[in-house]
Amino acid sequence: MIFVCVCIIGCSLKSSSGISPDAVFRNYNFPVFESASHLCQRHVYGSSGEITWDALTTPVQPDRLASFYVERLGTKAMTRDAGGWIWRFPAGSPEPDRVLSIHPLTANGPWKQCKTSVPSDAKTVIVLSTMTGFRK
């Protein structure tokens, strides 16, 4: 998965990783959350293919961010547990193509692997992921 970010005069990059959060959201075909800051991107390789994920942070509380995505993505593809909110697309698929999850910054998750410093005002982590390659 490759994407290119072109910045013209007047655009703003709000990111601790140097990657445009807008480009990241659009790459996964998810609505852009304006106050998000890109933290890092990682790839996981396995027997089923490659999972690419991006972590972003925001100073917005998790429940407020979840409300934003419920309004835009609905609840059909959403599950909720103690760890946060997860949208899997296509809805109901055992092997979704795209996933958006929201977690409190204090939760454990793959974003802990990021080497980029988490912004001091961050309260919430957004993880976007996609799977490519062969499937069972």
C-alpha positions, 0 to 999 in steps of 0.5 A: 500500500502506497500513498502520496501526500502533496501539500500545496500552500495553505494546507496544514500537516498536524502530525508528529510523524510528518504524514498528513492525517487527512491523507491517512484517513482518505487512504483507508476511505474513512471520514477525516477527524480534523484534530487527529495527529498521525502517530505511526504506521506499521505492517504485520505479515502473516500466513493470511497476508499483510495487515497495514495499520496507522495510529493517530491520536486526538485530544478529544475524549473517546466517547465524543470521538465515537459519537462522531463516527457513529453519526458518519458510519452508523452502528451496523458494522460497530462493536463495543467492548471495554477496550473501545469501539470497532467498525469492521467493513464490510459489516459482518465479515469474518475477515474485514477489508477495513477496520477503524477502532477507537481506544483511550490512550491508556489502553494497551494496543499496537500503537505502543510500538510507535517510536514517535512521541505521543502529543501531550494533549492526546486522550484517544487513539484511532487505529485504522487498518486494512488487510491485503494479500491472500485469505483462507 
